[in-house]
Amino acid sequence: MAEQQLTKPEQKELLKIARQTVSLYVASGKIAAFEPVSPGLLRQNGCFVTIKQKGQLRGCIGNFISDKPLYRLVQEMAIAAATQDPRFYPMKPDELDKFSLEISVLSPLKKIAAISEIKVGTHGLYIIKNTYHGVLLPQVATEYGWDRDTFLKHTCLKAGLPENAWQNDCDIYIFSAQVFGEK
């Protein structure tokens, strides 16, 4: 699952694009135009954008695949995280000085045959059963100190499934992510 990592300047540029996109969109409904200078931002990778306020989740939306450059997908996911996450009301202009961003650039999904392939802290999980599906990013398990079984249980719950559904006829995918955020 090793992929070429974004450089520190590319990470900084992507975070700047995400912040300016959220700020302009929430304030005016407009989407900023960017011409990135870094070639890494033109790759076609999936990503998630996470918005936090006072250290608490405020929105998180992503996509595993993309047919557009990474910086454009980051813009779309940043707007979605700010305005379309069903767990939260859309951000308002008075919140624009009170948020921080984290971006997770994703590797391709890999279907696993055994849960022993899951490395907590390295892999994120995507579980599918019938019409139910749920995803948790790699950093979630680390942030909460979960072991593999707990990570699987919470991913099932996120999908709207019983916590032990992963043991029966679920498709389980793993992925890795390069995670970086504003400090």
Beta strands, then each sheet from edge to edge (+ up, - down):
strand 1: 47-53
strand 2: 56-63
strand 3: 100-106
strand 4: 110-111
strand 5: 124-129
strand 6: 132-136
strand 7: 171-175
strand 8: 177-181
sheet 1: 2+ 1- 3+ 8-
sheet 2: 4+ 7- 5+ 6-
end
